[in-house]
């Protein structure tokens, strides 16, 4: 077996494509301040560090 025949999936194969509108909605949710960033992340199925990078 050649190395080029191997595919490694590190995220469980659940890579999601987000539209600009979806991204904006999630970031706006964090800016409203009703819930913590980790809670917003869990609700939307994303890693909290992705929201921290965009919220600051």
C-alpha distance matrix in Angstrom:
0.0 3.8 6.6 8.3 6.6 8.1 11.9 14.3 17.7 20.4 23.5 22.8 22.1 25.9 26.3 29.7 31.3 34.9 37.7 40.2 42.8 40.7 40.0 43.7 44.8 42.7 43.9 47.5 47.2 46.6 49.6 52.0 52.0 52.4 49.2 47.2 44.0 41.8 43.7 43.1 39.4 39.1 41.1 38.9 35.5 34.7 34.3 37.8 36.6 36.0 39.6 41.0 39.5 41.2 44.4 45.6
3.8 0.0 3.8 5.3 5.4 7.3 10.9 13.5 17.1 19.7 22.8 22.7 21.8 25.5 25.3 28.7 30.0 33.5 36.1 38.4 41.2 39.3 38.4 42.0 43.4 41.4 42.4 46.0 46.0 45.3 48.0 50.6 50.7 51.4 48.3 46.2 42.9 41.0 43.0 42.3 38.5 38.5 40.6 38.2 34.9 33.8 33.3 36.6 35.2 34.4 38.1 39.4 37.5 39.3 42.6 43.6
6.6 3.8 0.0 3.8 5.3 5.5 8.6 10.6 14.3 16.6 19.9 20.2 19.5 23.1 22.7 26.1 27.5 30.8 33.6 35.6 38.5 36.6 35.4 39.0 40.5 38.4 39.1 42.8 42.8 42.0 44.7 47.4 47.4 48.2 45.1 42.9 39.5 37.7 39.9 39.1 35.4 35.6 37.7 35.3 32.1 30.7 30.0 33.2 31.7 30.9 34.6 35.8 33.9 35.8 39.1 40.0
8.3 5.3 3.8 0.0 3.8 5.5 7.7 10.6 13.9 16.6 19.5 19.9 18.5 21.8 21.1 24.3 25.3 28.7 31.2 33.3 36.3 34.6 33.6 37.1 38.7 36.9 37.8 41.3 41.6 41.0 43.6 46.2 46.5 47.4 44.5 42.4 39.0 37.4 39.4 38.3 34.7 35.0 36.9 34.2 31.2 29.8 29.5 32.8 31.3 30.1 33.8 35.2 33.2 34.7 38.1 39.2
6.6 5.4 5.3 3.8 0.0 3.8 6.7 10.1 13.1 16.3 18.9 18.6 17.2 20.7 20.6 23.8 25.1 28.7 31.3 33.8 36.5 34.6 33.9 37.6 38.8 37.0 38.2 41.7 41.7 41.3 44.1 46.5 46.8 47.4 44.4 42.5 39.2 37.4 39.1 38.2 34.5 34.5 36.2 33.7 30.5 29.6 29.6 33.1 32.0 30.9 34.4 36.1 34.4 35.8 39.1 40.5
8.1 7.3 5.5 5.5 3.8 0.0 3.8 6.6 9.9 12.8 15.7 15.4 14.5 18.2 18.3 21.7 23.4 26.9 29.8 32.3 34.9 32.7 31.9 35.6 36.7 34.6 35.8 39.3 39.1 38.5 41.5 43.9 44.0 44.5 41.4 39.4 36.2 34.1 36.0 35.2 31.5 31.4 33.3 31.0 27.6 26.7 26.5 30.0 28.9 28.0 31.6 33.2 31.7 33.3 36.4 37.8
11.9 10.9 8.6 7.7 6.7 3.8 0.0 3.8 6.5 9.7 12.3 12.2 11.0 14.6 14.5 18.0 19.7 23.2 26.2 28.6 31.2 28.9 28.1 31.9 32.9 30.8 32.1 35.6 35.4 34.9 37.8 40.2 40.3 40.9 37.8 35.9 32.7 30.7 32.5 31.6 27.9 27.9 29.7 27.3 24.0 23.1 23.0 26.5 25.6 24.6 28.1 29.8 28.4 29.8 33.0 34.5
14.3 13.5 10.6 10.6 10.1 6.6 3.8 0.0 3.8 6.2 9.3 9.7 9.5 12.9 13.1 16.8 19.0 22.1 25.4 27.7 30.1 27.6 26.5 30.2 31.2 28.8 29.9 33.5 33.1 32.3 35.4 37.7 37.6 38.1 35.0 32.9 29.7 27.6 29.5 28.9 25.2 25.1 27.2 25.0 21.6 20.5 20.0 23.5 22.5 21.9 25.4 27.0 25.7 27.5 30.4 31.9
17.7 17.1 14.3 13.9 13.1 9.9 6.5 3.8 0.0 3.8 5.8 6.2 6.0 9.2 9.6 13.3 15.9 19.0 22.4 24.8 26.9 24.2 23.3 27.1 27.8 25.3 26.7 30.2 29.6 29.1 32.2 34.4 34.3 34.7 31.5 29.6 26.5 24.4 26.1 25.4 21.7 21.5 23.5 21.3 17.9 17.0 16.8 20.4 19.9 19.1 22.4 24.3 23.4 24.9 27.7 29.5
20.4 19.7 16.6 16.6 16.3 12.8 9.7 6.2 3.8 0.0 3.8 5.8 7.2 9.5 9.7 13.4 16.1 18.7 22.3 24.2 26.3 23.4 22.2 25.8 26.4 23.6 24.8 28.4 27.6 26.7 29.8 32.1 31.7 32.2 28.9 26.7 23.7 21.4 23.4 23.0 19.2 19.1 21.6 19.6 16.1 14.8 14.0 17.4 16.8 16.4 19.9 21.4 20.7 22.5 25.2 26.8
23.5 22.8 19.9 19.5 18.9 15.7 12.3 9.3 5.8 3.8 0.0 3.8 5.4 6.3 6.9 10.3 13.4 15.7 19.4 21.5 23.3 20.2 19.2 22.8 23.1 20.3 21.8 25.3 24.3 23.6 26.9 29.0 28.7 29.0 25.8 23.9 20.8 18.6 20.3 19.7 16.0 15.7 18.0 15.9 12.4 11.4 11.2 14.9 14.8 14.2 17.3 19.3 19.0 20.4 22.9 24.9
22.8 22.7 20.2 19.9 18.6 15.4 12.2 9.7 6.2 5.8 3.8 0.0 3.8 5.5 7.9 11.2 14.7 17.2 20.9 23.5 24.8 21.6 21.2 24.8 24.7 22.1 24.0 27.3 26.0 25.7 29.1 30.8 30.6 30.4 27.1 25.5 22.8 20.3 21.4 21.1 17.5 16.5 18.4 16.7 13.1 13.1 13.5 17.3 17.8 17.3 20.1 22.3 22.3 23.5 25.7 28.0
22.1 21.8 19.5 18.5 17.2 14.5 11.0 9.5 6.0 7.2 5.4 3.8 0.0 3.8 5.8 9.1 12.3 15.3 18.8 21.7 23.2 20.3 20.2 23.9 24.0 21.8 23.9 27.1 26.2 26.2 29.5 31.2 31.5 31.4 28.4 27.1 24.2 22.1 23.0 22.0 18.6 18.0 19.3 17.0 13.8 13.9 15.0 18.8 19.3 17.9 20.7 23.3 22.9 23.7 26.2 28.6
25.9 25.5 23.1 21.8 20.7 18.2 14.6 12.9 9.2 9.5 6.3 5.5 3.8 0.0 3.8 6.1 9.7 12.4 15.9 18.8 20.0 16.8 17.0 20.7 20.5 18.4 20.7 23.7 22.7 23.0 26.3 27.8 28.2 28.0 25.1 24.1 21.3 19.4 19.9 18.7 15.5 14.9 15.9 13.4 10.4 10.9 12.7 16.4 17.4 15.7 18.1 21.0 20.9 21.3 23.6 26.3
26.3 25.3 22.7 21.1 20.6 18.3 14.5 13.1 9.6 9.7 6.9 7.9 5.8 3.8 0.0 3.8 6.8 9.7 13.3 15.9 17.6 14.8 14.6 18.3 18.8 16.8 18.8 22.0 21.5 21.7 24.8 26.6 27.3 27.5 24.9 23.8 20.6 19.3 20.2 18.4 15.2 15.6 16.4 13.4 10.8 10.3 12.1 15.6 16.0 13.8 16.3 19.3 18.6 18.8 21.5 24.1
29.7 28.7 26.1 24.3 23.8 21.7 18.0 16.8 13.3 13.4 10.3 11.2 9.1 6.1 3.8 0.0 3.8 6.3 9.8 12.8 14.1 11.3 11.6 15.3 15.5 14.1 16.4 19.2 18.9 19.6 22.5 24.2 25.2 25.4 23.1 22.5 19.4 18.6 19.0 16.7 14.0 14.6 14.7 11.3 9.7 9.5 12.2 15.4 16.1 13.4 15.2 18.6 18.0 17.5 20.0 22.9
31.3 30.0 27.5 25.3 25.1 23.4 19.7 19.0 15.9 16.1 13.4 14.7 12.3 9.7 6.8 3.8 0.0 3.8 6.7 9.8 11.6 9.6 10.0 13.5 14.4 13.7 15.6 18.3 18.7 19.7 22.1 23.9 25.4 25.9 24.1 23.6 20.4 20.3 20.7 17.9 15.6 16.9 16.6 12.9 12.2 11.6 14.3 17.0 17.4 14.1 15.6 19.0 18.0 16.8 19.5 22.5
34.9 33.5 30.8 28.7 28.7 26.9 23.2 22.1 19.0 18.7 15.7 17.2 15.3 12.4 9.7 6.3 3.8 0.0 3.8 6.5 8.0 6.0 6.3 9.8 10.7 10.4 12.3 14.7 15.4 16.6 18.7 20.5 22.3 22.9 21.4 21.2 18.1 18.6 18.8 15.6 13.9 15.7 15.0 11.2 11.6 10.9 13.7 15.7 16.3 12.8 13.4 17.0 16.2 14.4 16.8 19.9
37.7 36.1 33.6 31.2 31.3 29.8 26.2 25.4 22.4 22.3 19.4 20.9 18.8 15.9 13.3 9.8 6.7 3.8 0.0 3.8 5.3 5.2 6.4 8.7 10.0 11.0 12.6 14.3 15.6 17.3 18.8 20.4 22.8 23.5 22.6 22.8 19.9 20.9 20.9 17.4 16.3 18.4 17.2 13.5 14.7 14.1 16.9 18.4 18.9 15.3 15.3 18.8 17.8 15.4 17.6 20.7
40.2 38.4 35.6 33.3 33.8 32.3 28.6 27.7 24.8 24.2 21.5 23.5 21.7 18.8 15.9 12.8 9.8 6.5 3.8 0.0 3.8 5.5 5.2 6.1 8.6 10.1 10.7 12.1 14.2 15.7 16.6 18.4 21.0 22.3 21.7 21.9 19.0 20.7 20.9 17.2 16.6 19.3 18.1 14.6 16.3 15.1 17.5 18.2 18.4 14.7 14.3 17.3 16.2 13.2 15.3 18.2
42.8 41.2 38.5 36.3 36.5 34.9 31.2 30.1 26.9 26.3 23.3 24.8 23.2 20.0 17.6 14.1 11.6 8.0 5.3 3.8 0.0 3.8 5.5 5.1 6.1 8.8 10.0 10.4 12.3 14.6 15.3 16.5 19.4 20.2 20.1 20.8 18.5 20.3 19.8 16.0 16.1 18.5 16.7 13.6 16.0 15.5 18.3 18.7 19.6 16.2 15.0 18.2 17.8 14.6 15.8 19.0
40.7 39.3 36.6 34.6 34.6 32.7 28.9 27.6 24.2 23.4 20.2 21.6 20.3 16.8 14.8 11.3 9.6 6.0 5.2 5.5 3.8 0.0 3.8 5.4 5.1 6.4 8.7 9.9 10.7 12.9 14.5 15.6 18.0 18.5 17.7 18.4 15.9 17.2 16.7 13.0 12.8 14.9 13.1 9.9 12.2 12.0 15.0 15.7 17.1 13.8 12.7 16.3 16.3 13.6 14.8 18.3
40.0 38.4 35.4 33.6 33.9 31.9 28.1 26.5 23.3 22.2 19.2 21.2 20.2 17.0 14.6 11.6 10.0 6.3 6.4 5.2 5.5 3.8 0.0 3.8 5.5 5.3 6.3 8.6 9.9 11.1 12.7 14.6 16.7 17.8 16.9 16.9 13.9 15.6 15.8 12.2 11.5 14.4 13.5 10.2 12.1 10.7 13.1 13.4 14.1 10.7 9.6 13.0 12.7 9.9 11.5 14.9
43.7 42.0 39.0 37.1 37.6 35.6 31.9 30.2 27.1 25.8 22.8 24.8 23.9 20.7 18.3 15.3 13.5 9.8 8.7 6.1 5.1 5.4 3.8 0.0 3.8 5.5 5.2 6.0 8.5 10.0 10.5 12.3 15.0 16.4 16.3 16.7 14.3 16.6 16.6 12.8 13.2 16.3 15.0 12.3 14.9 13.6 15.7 15.2 16.0 12.8 10.8 13.7 13.6 10.1 10.8 14.1
44.8 43.4 40.5 38.7 38.8 36.7 32.9 31.2 27.8 26.4 23.1 24.7 24.0 20.5 18.8 15.5 14.4 10.7 10.0 8.6 6.1 5.1 5.5 3.8 0.0 3.8 5.6 5.1 6.2 8.9 10.0 10.7 13.4 14.0 14.0 15.1 13.2 15.4 14.5 10.7 11.9 14.4 12.4 10.2 13.4 13.1 15.6 15.0 16.7 13.9 11.6 14.7 15.4 12.3 12.2 15.8
42.7 41.4 38.4 36.9 37.0 34.6 30.8 28.8 25.3 23.6 20.3 22.1 21.8 18.4 16.8 14.1 13.7 10.4 11.0 10.1 8.8 6.4 5.3 5.5 3.8 0.0 3.8 5.4 5.0 6.6 9.0 10.2 12.0 12.7 11.7 12.1 9.8 11.7 11.2 7.4 8.2 11.0 9.6 7.5 10.4 9.7 11.9 11.3 13.1 10.7 8.3 11.5 12.8 10.2 10.1 13.9
43.9 42.4 39.1 37.8 38.2 35.8 32.1 29.9 26.7 24.8 21.8 24.0 23.9 20.7 18.8 16.4 15.6 12.3 12.6 10.7 10.0 8.7 6.3 5.2 5.6 3.8 0.0 3.8 5.3 5.2 6.5 9.0 10.8 12.6 11.9 11.8 9.3 12.1 12.4 8.9 9.6 13.1 12.5 10.6 13.1 11.5 12.7 11.2 12.2 9.9 6.8 9.4 10.3 7.3 6.7 10.4
47.5 46.0 42.8 41.3 41.7 39.3 35.6 33.5 30.2 28.4 25.3 27.3 27.1 23.7 22.0 19.2 18.3 14.7 14.3 12.1 10.4 9.9 8.6 6.0 5.1 5.4 3.8 0.0 3.8 5.4 5.0 6.4 9.2 10.9 11.4 12.3 10.9 14.0 13.5 10.2 12.0 15.1 13.7 12.5 15.6 14.6 16.0 14.3 15.6 13.6 10.3 12.3 13.6 10.4 8.8 12.2
47.2 46.0 42.8 41.6 41.7 39.1 35.4 33.1 29.6 27.6 24.3 26.0 26.2 22.7 21.5 18.9 18.7 15.4 15.6 14.2 12.3 10.7 9.9 8.5 6.2 5.0 5.3 3.8 0.0 3.8 5.5 5.4 7.4 8.0 8.1 9.5 8.7 11.4 10.3 7.0 9.7 12.2 10.6 10.2 13.5 13.1 14.7 12.8 15.0 13.6 10.2 12.3 14.5 12.0 10.1 13.6
46.6 45.3 42.0 41.0 41.3 38.5 34.9 32.3 29.1 26.7 23.6 25.7 26.2 23.0 21.7 19.6 19.7 16.6 17.3 15.7 14.6 12.9 11.1 10.0 8.9 6.6 5.2 5.4 3.8 0.0 3.8 5.5 5.9 7.8 7.1 7.1 5.7 9.2 9.1 6.5 8.8 11.8 11.3 11.1 13.8 12.6 13.1 10.5 12.3 11.6 7.9 9.1 11.7 9.8 7.2 10.4
49.6 48.0 44.7 43.6 44.1 41.5 37.8 35.4 32.2 29.8 26.9 29.1 29.5 26.3 24.8 22.5 22.1 18.7 18.8 16.6 15.3 14.5 12.7 10.5 10.0 9.0 6.5 5.0 5.5 3.8 0.0 3.8 5.3 8.4 9.2 9.5 8.9 12.6 12.6 10.3 12.5 15.6 14.9 14.7 17.4 16.1 16.5 13.7 15.0 14.1 10.3 10.9 12.9 10.5 7.3 9.8
52.0 50.6 47.4 46.2 46.5 43.9 40.2 37.7 34.4 32.1 29.0 30.8 31.2 27.8 26.6 24.2 23.9 20.5 20.4 18.4 16.5 15.6 14.6 12.3 10.7 10.2 9.0 6.4 5.4 5.5 3.8 0.0 3.8 5.7 7.9 9.7 10.3 13.7 12.6 10.6 13.7 16.1 14.8 15.2 18.3 17.7 18.6 15.9 17.7 17.0 13.3 14.1 16.5 14.1 11.1 13.5
52.0 50.7 47.4 46.5 46.8 44.0 40.3 37.6 34.3 31.7 28.7 30.6 31.5 28.2 27.3 25.2 25.4 22.3 22.8 21.0 19.4 18.0 16.7 15.0 13.4 12.0 10.8 9.2 7.4 5.9 5.3 3.8 0.0 3.8 5.5 6.9 8.5 11.7 10.9 9.9 13.1 15.2 14.5 15.6 18.3 17.6 17.8 14.7 16.7 16.8 13.1 13.2 16.2 14.7 11.3 13.3
52.4 51.4 48.2 47.4 47.4 44.5 40.9 38.1 34.7 32.2 29.0 30.4 31.4 28.0 27.5 25.4 25.9 22.9 23.5 22.3 20.2 18.5 17.8 16.4 14.0 12.7 12.6 10.9 8.0 7.8 8.4 5.7 3.8 0.0 3.8 7.0 9.5 11.8 9.8 9.4 13.0 14.2 13.0 14.8 17.7 17.8 18.4 15.7 18.3 18.5 15.0 15.6 18.8 17.4 14.3 16.7
49.2 48.3 45.1 44.5 44.4 41.4 37.8 35.0 31.5 28.9 25.8 27.1 28.4 25.1 24.9 23.1 24.1 21.4 22.6 21.7 20.1 17.7 16.9 16.3 14.0 11.7 11.9 11.4 8.1 7.1 9.2 7.9 5.5 3.8 0.0 3.8 6.5 8.2 6.1 6.5 9.9 10.9 10.3 12.4 14.8 14.8 15.2 12.5 15.4 16.0 12.8 13.5 17.0 16.1 13.4 15.9
47.2 46.2 42.9 42.4 42.5 39.4 35.9 32.9 29.6 26.7 23.9 25.5 27.1 24.1 23.8 22.5 23.6 21.2 22.8 21.9 20.8 18.4 16.9 16.7 15.1 12.1 11.8 12.3 9.5 7.1 9.5 9.7 6.9 7.0 3.8 0.0 3.8 5.5 5.2 6.4 8.6 10.0 10.8 12.6 14.2 13.5 12.9 9.7 12.4 13.6 10.7 10.7 14.4 14.2 11.6 13.7
44.0 42.9 39.5 39.0 39.2 36.2 32.7 29.7 26.5 23.7 20.8 22.8 24.2 21.3 20.6 19.4 20.4 18.1 19.9 19.0 18.5 15.9 13.9 14.3 13.2 9.8 9.3 10.9 8.7 5.7 8.9 10.3 8.5 9.5 6.5 3.8 0.0 3.8 5.4 5.1 6.1 8.6 9.9 10.6 11.9 10.4 9.7 6.4 8.9 9.8 6.9 7.3 10.9 10.9 8.8 11.3
41.8 41.0 37.7 37.4 37.4 34.1 30.7 27.6 24.4 21.4 18.6 20.3 22.1 19.4 19.3 18.6 20.3 18.6 20.9 20.7 20.3 17.2 15.6 16.6 15.4 11.7 12.1 14.0 11.4 9.2 12.6 13.7 11.7 11.8 8.2 5.5 3.8 0.0 3.8 5.5 5.0 6.1 8.6 9.9 10.2 9.1 7.9 5.2 8.5 10.1 8.5 9.1 12.5 13.2 12.0 14.2
43.7 43.0 39.9 39.4 39.1 36.0 32.5 29.5 26.1 23.4 20.3 21.4 23.0 19.9 20.2 19.0 20.7 18.8 20.9 20.9 19.8 16.7 15.8 16.6 14.5 11.2 12.4 13.5 10.3 9.1 12.6 12.6 10.9 9.8 6.1 5.2 5.4 3.8 0.0 3.8 5.4 5.2 6.2 8.7 9.8 10.1 10.3 8.4 12.0 12.9 10.8 12.1 15.5 15.5 13.9 16.6
43.1 42.3 39.1 38.3 38.2 35.2 31.6 28.9 25.4 23.0 19.7 21.1 22.0 18.7 18.4 16.7 17.9 15.6 17.4 17.2 16.0 13.0 12.2 12.8 10.7 7.4 8.9 10.2 7.0 6.5 10.3 10.6 9.9 9.4 6.5 6.4 5.1 5.5 3.8 0.0 3.8 5.5 5.2 6.3 8.5 8.5 9.7 8.0 11.5 11.2 8.7 11.0 13.9 13.1 11.8 15.1
39.4 38.5 35.4 34.7 34.5 31.5 27.9 25.2 21.7 19.2 16.0 17.5 18.6 15.5 15.2 14.0 15.6 13.9 16.3 16.6 16.1 12.8 11.5 13.2 11.9 8.2 9.6 12.0 9.7 8.8 12.5 13.7 13.1 13.0 9.9 8.6 6.1 5.0 5.4 3.8 0.0 3.8 5.5 5.2 5.9 5.0 5.9 5.2 8.7 8.5 7.1 9.7 12.2 12.1 11.8 14.9
39.1 38.5 35.6 35.0 34.5 31.4 27.9 25.1 21.5 19.1 15.7 16.5 18.0 14.9 15.6 14.6 16.9 15.7 18.4 19.3 18.5 14.9 14.4 16.3 14.4 11.0 13.1 15.1 12.2 11.8 15.6 16.1 15.2 14.2 10.9 10.0 8.6 6.1 5.2 5.5 3.8 0.0 3.8 5.4 5.1 6.3 7.4 7.7 11.4 11.6 10.8 13.2 15.8 15.9 15.6 18.6
41.1 40.6 37.7 36.9 36.2 33.3 29.7 27.2 23.5 21.6 18.0 18.4 19.3 15.9 16.4 14.7 16.6 15.0 17.2 18.1 16.7 13.1 13.5 15.0 12.4 9.6 12.5 13.7 10.6 11.3 14.9 14.8 14.5 13.0 10.3 10.8 9.9 8.6 6.2 5.2 5.5 3.8 0.0 3.8 5.7 8.0 10.3 10.5 14.1 13.6 12.2 15.0 17.5 16.9 16.3 19.7
38.9 38.2 35.3 34.2 33.7 31.0 27.3 25.0 21.3 19.6 15.9 16.7 17.0 13.4 13.4 11.3 12.9 11.2 13.5 14.6 13.6 9.9 10.2 12.3 10.2 7.5 10.6 12.5 10.2 11.1 14.7 15.2 15.6 14.8 12.4 12.6 10.6 9.9 8.7 6.3 5.2 5.4 3.8 0.0 3.8 5.7 9.0 9.9 13.0 11.5 10.6 14.0 15.8 14.8 15.1 18.6
35.5 34.9 32.1 31.2 30.5 27.6 24.0 21.6 17.9 16.1 12.4 13.1 13.8 10.4 10.8 9.7 12.2 11.6 14.7 16.3 16.0 12.2 12.1 14.9 13.4 10.4 13.1 15.6 13.5 13.8 17.4 18.3 18.3 17.7 14.8 14.2 11.9 10.2 9.8 8.5 5.9 5.1 5.7 3.8 0.0 3.8 7.0 9.2 12.0 10.9 11.2 14.4 15.9 15.7 16.5 19.7
34.7 33.8 30.7 29.8 29.6 26.7 23.1 20.5 17.0 14.8 11.4 13.1 13.9 10.9 10.3 9.5 11.6 10.9 14.1 15.1 15.5 12.0 10.7 13.6 13.1 9.7 11.5 14.6 13.1 12.6 16.1 17.7 17.6 17.8 14.8 13.5 10.4 9.1 10.1 8.5 5.0 6.3 8.0 5.7 3.8 0.0 3.8 6.3 8.5 7.2 8.1 11.2 12.3 12.6 13.7 16.7
34.3 33.3 30.0 29.5 29.6 26.5 23.0 20.0 16.8 14.0 11.2 13.5 15.0 12.7 12.1 12.2 14.3 13.7 16.9 17.5 18.3 15.0 13.1 15.7 15.6 11.9 12.7 16.0 14.7 13.1 16.5 18.6 17.8 18.4 15.2 12.9 9.7 7.9 10.3 9.7 5.9 7.4 10.3 9.0 7.0 3.8 0.0 3.8 5.5 5.7 7.3 9.3 10.6 11.9 13.0 15.4
37.8 36.6 33.2 32.8 33.1 30.0 26.5 23.5 20.4 17.4 14.9 17.3 18.8 16.4 15.6 15.4 17.0 15.7 18.4 18.2 18.7 15.7 13.4 15.2 15.0 11.3 11.2 14.3 12.8 10.5 13.7 15.9 14.7 15.7 12.5 9.7 6.4 5.2 8.4 8.0 5.2 7.7 10.5 9.9 9.2 6.3 3.8 0.0 3.8 5.4 5.3 6.4 8.8 10.2 10.4 12.5
36.6 35.2 31.7 31.3 32.0 28.9 25.6 22.5 19.9 16.8 14.8 17.8 19.3 17.4 16.0 16.1 17.4 16.3 18.9 18.4 19.6 17.1 14.1 16.0 16.7 13.1 12.2 15.6 15.0 12.3 15.0 17.7 16.7 18.3 15.4 12.4 8.9 8.5 12.0 11.5 8.7 11.4 14.1 13.0 12.0 8.5 5.5 3.8 0.0 3.8 5.4 5.0 6.2 8.7 9.7 11.0
36.0 34.4 30.9 30.1 30.9 28.0 24.6 21.9 19.1 16.4 14.2 17.3 17.9 15.7 13.8 13.4 14.1 12.8 15.3 14.7 16.2 13.8 10.7 12.8 13.9 10.7 9.9 13.6 13.6 11.6 14.1 17.0 16.8 18.5 16.0 13.6 9.8 10.1 12.9 11.2 8.5 11.6 13.6 11.5 10.9 7.2 5.7 5.4 3.8 0.0 3.8 5.6 5.3 6.7 8.7 10.8
39.6 38.1 34.6 33.8 34.4 31.6 28.1 25.4 22.4 19.9 17.3 20.1 20.7 18.1 16.3 15.2 15.6 13.4 15.3 14.3 15.0 12.7 9.6 10.8 11.6 8.3 6.8 10.3 10.2 7.9 10.3 13.3 13.1 15.0 12.8 10.7 6.9 8.5 10.8 8.7 7.1 10.8 12.2 10.6 11.2 8.1 7.3 5.3 5.4 3.8 0.0 3.8 5.3 5.2 5.8 8.6
41.0 39.4 35.8 35.2 36.1 33.2 29.8 27.0 24.3 21.4 19.3 22.3 23.3 21.0 19.3 18.6 19.0 17.0 18.8 17.3 18.2 16.3 13.0 13.7 14.7 11.5 9.4 12.3 12.3 9.1 10.9 14.1 13.2 15.6 13.5 10.7 7.3 9.1 12.1 11.0 9.7 13.2 15.0 14.0 14.4 11.2 9.3 6.4 5.0 5.6 3.8 0.0 3.8 5.4 5.0 6.2
39.5 37.5 33.9 33.2 34.4 31.7 28.4 25.7 23.4 20.7 19.0 22.3 22.9 20.9 18.6 18.0 18.0 16.2 17.8 16.2 17.8 16.3 12.7 13.6 15.4 12.8 10.3 13.6 14.5 11.7 12.9 16.5 16.2 18.8 17.0 14.4 10.9 12.5 15.5 13.9 12.2 15.8 17.5 15.8 15.9 12.3 10.6 8.8 6.2 5.3 5.3 3.8 0.0 3.8 5.8 6.2
41.2 39.3 35.8 34.7 35.8 33.3 29.8 27.5 24.9 22.5 20.4 23.5 23.7 21.3 18.8 17.5 16.8 14.4 15.4 13.2 14.6 13.6 9.9 10.1 12.3 10.2 7.3 10.4 12.0 9.8 10.5 14.1 14.7 17.4 16.1 14.2 10.9 13.2 15.5 13.1 12.1 15.9 16.9 14.8 15.7 12.6 11.9 10.2 8.7 6.7 5.2 5.4 3.8 0.0 3.8 5.7
44.4 42.6 39.1 38.1 39.1 36.4 33.0 30.4 27.7 25.2 22.9 25.7 26.2 23.6 21.5 20.0 19.5 16.8 17.6 15.3 15.8 14.8 11.5 10.8 12.2 10.1 6.7 8.8 10.1 7.2 7.3 11.1 11.3 14.3 13.4 11.6 8.8 12.0 13.9 11.8 11.8 15.6 16.3 15.1 16.5 13.7 13.0 10.4 9.7 8.7 5.8 5.0 5.8 3.8 0.0 3.8
45.6 43.6 40.0 39.2 40.5 37.8 34.5 31.9 29.5 26.8 24.9 28.0 28.6 26.3 24.1 22.9 22.5 19.9 20.7 18.2 19.0 18.3 14.9 14.1 15.8 13.9 10.4 12.2 13.6 10.4 9.8 13.5 13.3 16.7 15.9 13.7 11.3 14.2 16.6 15.1 14.9 18.6 19.7 18.6 19.7 16.7 15.4 12.5 11.0 10.8 8.6 6.2 6.2 5.7 3.8 0.0
